[in-house]
Amino acid sequence: MKIKRSQGTGQTPSTGKAKKSGESSTIDFRQLLQAQMEGVPDVGTTAPVAQVEERQQGSPGLRLQGVQLTEASIVSLESFATALEDANLTARDLEPFISALEEENQGLLDIRAQLPDNDPLAKLIEQVAAATYLETAKYRRGDYDS
């Protein structure tokens, strides 16, 4: 690295970047924002508030409970299917699975009754409740007796 000495000029070495007089070093945020907004197409009309409220009738707590119970019911159905594959288990050994499915099914139906008909969560809950009911009905009918 070479160091050059100034020979009495009294000037400090420049960095190669000189500022022009009158030039602003700050960016005008408003101008940038306005330029960007001019290029954005208008957003169409939004849904009326009444429609949004109608879709969101279920409280967040109820919806969360519905999702959690749906997941638990699916896990119970999977556990029941695994138990059915075990040839060592009798129909009497399956009773705890059926009891759990019946309780979960009732909980699903209670939550479903509180949700609007057009709610996607309500449709999912109906499908899971139908599957749990079907399995419990088959057990109670005696389909799994050996």
N, C-alpha and C positions, 0 to 999 in steps of 0.2 A: 504494500500500500504506500503510495507516494503522498507526501504532504507538501502542498505548494504554499509558499509564503507570499503574502502580499508585499509588494515593494513600495510601501509608503503611500499608497493611494487612500488609505483610511477606510476602504470599503471592506465589508465582510463578504466572504464568498457567497454567491447566490446558490439556491437549490435548483435552479433551472425552471422554476414555476413563478412567473411574475403575474401579479394581479393587475388587471386593467382598472383604471380609475372609473368609478361609477358602477362597476359590476358587483352585484350582490352575491354573497357566498351562501345565502340561505335559500331554501326552496319554498316557494309559496304553496302551501298545502291546499288552500282553497282553489287555486287555479288547477292544480293536479286533479283534485276531486271533481271539480266541475267538468274537466275534460273527460274524465272517465265516465261520469254520469251521462254525458251527452251520447256516448257510444252504447249505453245500455238500453235495450228496448223496454217499452212500458210493460209492466206486469199486469196480467189480466185481472179481472175482478175476483175478489175472494169470496168464499162461501159466506152466506149470511150467518150472523152470530147464532141464530136459532138452530141452524143445521149443525153447527159445530157443537153447541151444547147438547143437542140430541144424540150425537155420536159419542159424547163423553159422559153419559149419564152415570155410569158406574164410577164410584169413587176409586181413587188410586189404591187405597187399602184393599177394597173389595177385589179389584182387578189383580193385585199382587197375590192375594189369597187364592183367587181362582187359578192363577198360573201355577202357584206352588202345589195346590191340591191336584191339579191336572198332572203335573210331573210326578207327584207321589203315587198317583193311581197308575200311571204308566209303569213306574218301577215295580209296583205291586203286581201288575199283570205279567211283567217279565219274570218276576220271582215265582209266580204261580206256574207259568209255562215251564220254567226250569224244574220246579217240583214235580210237575206232571211227567217229565222225562225220566225221573228217578223211579225205577221199577220197584225199589224197596219200600216206597211210601204207599200206604193204603189210603182209601178215600177219607177215612177218619183223620189221617195225618194232614190232610189238606184243609181241614176246618179252619185253622188260624188264618190261612190265606183268604178264604172265602169271607170270614168275618171282617177282615180288614177291607176287602173289596166292597162289601156291603156298606160299611161305614163311610168309605170314601165316596161311593156312588151317591149316598144320601147328601153328603156335603156338596158334591158337584151339582146336584139338582137344586139344592138350596141357593147356591151362588148363581146358577143359571137363571133362576126365577127373578133375580134382582137386576139382570142385565137386559138391555133392549134387544129386540129380535134381530136387528141388522148388525149386531156387534160380532166381529170376527172371533173374539174370544168365546162368545156364547156358542157359536157353531162348533168350535173346537171342544168345548166342555160337553156339548151334546154328543159328539162322536166318542169321546172317552167314556162318558157315562153309559152310552149304549154298549160299548165293548165290555165294561165291567159288569153291567146288568146281565148281559148274555152269558158270561162265564159263571156268574153266581147262579143264574137260573139253570144252566146245564148241570151244575153240581147238585143243586137242590132237587132236580128232577131225577138224578141218579145216573147220569151219563158217565160218571167217572168211577162208579162202583165196579170192582173187579169180579 
